[in-house]
Amino acid sequence: MSSDFDNVNDSGNIDTNIAELRAELGLLKQKTSGFDAGSYKRLSEKYEKAMEVIELQKTQLEEYKRNKLPTKDEVDTISSMLDLISKLDDNTMQKIEKFGKKNG
């Protein structure tokens, strides 16, 4: 099962946008004549849109990193601790308390 972080991280959207920008710039460089203001404006708009998308994806990646889900090992550890706690009865808890008082 993949997380949202994995989906965004592996989606390739950032790479696709960068590749499209490079291709567009490559075509622009190949043109030595006929470059008009309209072409420049379209290229500029595509660049700005791509940069906005890239920044949004960077922000989403950072948020996913900050709010990551626990790993399988962490979940297993927590589950094991909960299992142990649920098995403790009153008699065992009293023994643990006495042991803690003697050593504390």
C-alpha positions, 0 to 999 in steps of 0.5 A: 500500500502506498501513501500519498507521499509515495504517490506524489513523490513517484508521480513524475509530475515535476519531471514531466513539467521540467521536461516540457519546459526544456522541450519548449525552450529547445524549440525556441532556441532552434528558431532563429527567426519569426520569434514574436511577442506572442510566442514569448508570452505563451512561453512565459505563461507556460513557464510560470504555470509550470513553476507554480505546479512545481512549487505546489508539489514541493509544498505537498511533499514537505507536508507529507514528510512532516505528517508521515504515517508510522512505518510497519515496524512502528505499528508492529511495536505499538501493537505489541505494547498494546497486547502486553498492556491488555494482558496485565491484570490487577494482580500483575499490576500490583506486583509491578508497582511493588517492584517499582517501589523497592527499586525506586 
